[in-house]
Amino acid sequence: MSLTHIVTWSHLLAQEALKSGDLAIDLTAGKGRDTCMLAAAVGPDGRVVSFDIQTEALLHTRQNLTDAGYPVADGAAGQPLPATAGVTLVHACHTAIGELVQDPIKVAVANLGYLPGGDTAITTSASSTIAALEQVLPLLQKGGRLLVTVYPGHPGGAEEGEAVQQLFTALPSADWQVLQVTVTNHAEAPYLLAVEKK
Ligand SMILES: C[S@@+](CC[C@H](N)C(=O)[O-])C[C@H]1O[C@@H](n2cnc3c(N)ncnc32)[C@H](O)[C@@H]1O
């Protein structure tokens, strides 16, 4: 493994926490790599809910899931989350998570920024990212993890990362473990902000 490939650290921390039958959330489906990793980790009895605002991203994600043999269903903001196992794709802003998910979450990932190979002007933004993360935190079960990969190199990315850092840094250490994984010798390299509920 490449030591400085930050998404690999996110995957390792997610895979270590997840077990068969868990509920996992991907707040930014993108090309579906994180969603596929979560689907594999929760197994055939688990559930994954994956959000994106772009049709193109959800098409990529659906294709990757189907190719890998994972069952895929469509969800929508305002509808309750299916109780059945498998992956639910939601074409909506991740701030809709509070309407859909009431069950305890084991792992949520947010890989911020823009769709690789897509429109670089369509990126996550500090306000909706923070609103979504604030809804995820109270839903995390004991030992549950929230893993956020930040890309400070694009316009708005550094500010978004600082907002996430601020949110996580304010979490009381009696109840939360908070970790940052940073490449220290490369300016603007992606970094990981991770929390675990004690
Ligand atoms: C870096 S990509 C995600 C990579 C992805 N997790 C993967 O494994 O390929 C960021 C994604 O966030 C999506 N996005 C941006 N704003 C969003 C929002 N408010 N709600 C949900 N998704 C959003 C973009 O459309 C883009 O597809």
The ligand as a Gaussian input file, in Angstrom:
#p B3LYP/6-31G(d) Opt

LIG

0 1
 C      -14.596000      12.980000      -4.490000
 S      -16.171000      12.515000      -5.117000
 C      -16.553000      11.092000      -4.141000
 C      -15.719000       9.890000      -4.469000
 C      -16.434000       8.594000      -4.198000
 N      -16.771000       8.396000      -2.809000
 C      -15.772000       7.389000      -4.823000
 O      -15.521000       6.398000      -4.133000
 O      -15.541000       7.425000      -6.031000
 C      -17.255000      13.735000      -4.439000
 C      -18.725000      13.543000      -4.833000
 O      -19.506000      14.344000      -3.974000
 C      -20.668000      14.677000      -4.672000
 N      -21.363000      15.780000      -3.973000
 C      -21.084000      17.104000      -4.008000
 N      -21.932000      17.774000      -3.221000
 C      -22.763000      16.853000      -2.674000
 C      -23.859000      16.925000      -1.774000
 N      -24.245000      18.099000      -1.270000
 N      -24.502000      15.788000      -1.430000
 C      -24.097000      14.581000      -1.941000
 N      -23.064000      14.450000      -2.802000
 C      -22.397000      15.569000      -3.153000
 C      -20.159000      15.037000      -6.052000
 O      -21.203000      14.996000      -7.002000
 C      -19.074000      13.962000      -6.262000
 O      -19.576000      12.892000      -6.996000

